[in-house]
Amino acid sequence: MTLYKPKNRVGDTLASDFVHGTDSSLTLNSASDFRTTGGYILIDDNNEWALYEYTGVSTNDLTGLTSADAINESISSHTFSSGSDVYLVQAADVISDIVDILKGDTDWPASQKIGDDTKILFGTDTDYSIKYDSANDRLEVYDEGASSMITTIESSGNIDTQGNTVTNQATTWSDFNNLDLSNVANFSQSNLITVSAPTVAIPDGDDLILHRETLGAGKSIKVLAAGIAQDDGTTGTTSLELQVYNNTDSSSIYSTTGINRGSYSSPLGSGGTADEVIIRLSNSTGSSQNCQGYCVAVVE
């Protein structure tokens, strides 16, 4: 199925005879006004007529002729003589295809473009819609029934779902292969810790505990990767930290205000043998902070 753009008052005459039901191309005296991308044509000699789809133009030849699907002829076999009229028309086939698409009986053709700031409504007027907001360069999903925004997806990769923002993690989430985990001896007996927090609001002076664990006898923790960022992706905020903390002797194993990655052989920090260890987000900035963080560690 191809949806052709209409074009008004385009026509010409046959430069040579055309055998309806046999020929797959025809020659006009001039095809300059016919769309090169294809369309529908009516051939008429005032006695008989035939409706065809063509798919291309080569000089003055219309090529790729096939009979239209709807009522397409006044007679099944006929020779249209040189000089017969040929018009570019908007056939019922196109209208039928459009109706099927709008009713949902047929899929949209591939790679169809929707204009900026055009809302596409699914279902009824109280269901959901989607729109590209060109002013803010983002895709919006909207609940029409509740008159509220559900989700926005920004070009930066940030996703906001009803006020909960997830920023682009491409520079924060570590590829485990780059953490040198293949060198962990007897890895099946090691405890891999992967913890994270989506965007959360942490009041000043508060901590958000992501993980708490008392290490077994002889066991210690190695911090392989860790990071913390504000909800807009800003890192390095003083006193907004991801901390790996020894809660038994109140000492720091590792802390960061940014995004860092080590490896098994060169961890960011290690320690806490047989002690209680806490992984947390800590805010002592003097104001509430919307932030997110993650940590990857091995206990062995």
Sequence and secondary structure as in RCSB ss.txt:
>XXXX:A:sequence
MTLYKPKNRVGDTLASDFVHGTDSSLTLNSASDFRTTGGYILIDDNNEWALYEYTGVSTNDLTGLTSADAINESI
SSHTFSSGSDVYLVQAADVISDIVDILKGDTDWPASQKIGDDTKILFGTDTDYSIKYDSANDRLEVYDEGASSMI
TTIESSGNIDTQGNTVTNQATTWSDFNNLDLSNVANFSQSNLITVSAPTVAIPDGDDLILHRETLGAGKSIKVLA
AGIAQDDGTTGTTSLELQVYNNTDSSSIYSTTGINRGSYSSPLGSGGTADEVIIRLSNSTGSSQNCQGYCVAVVE
>XXXX:A:secstr
       SS EEEBSS EEETT S EEBS  TTS TT EEEEEE SS EEEEEE EEETTEEES EE SSS BSS
SSEEE TT EEEEE  HHHHHHHHHHHHTSS   TT    TT  EEESSTTSEEEEEETTTTEEEEEETTTTEEE
EEEETTS EEETTEEE   TTTS  GGGGTGGG TTGGGSEEEEEEEEEEEE TT EEEEEEEE  TT  EEEEE
EEEEETTS    TTEEEEEEETTTTEEEEEESSEEE  SSS SEEE TTSEEEEEEEE SSS EEEEEEEEEEE 
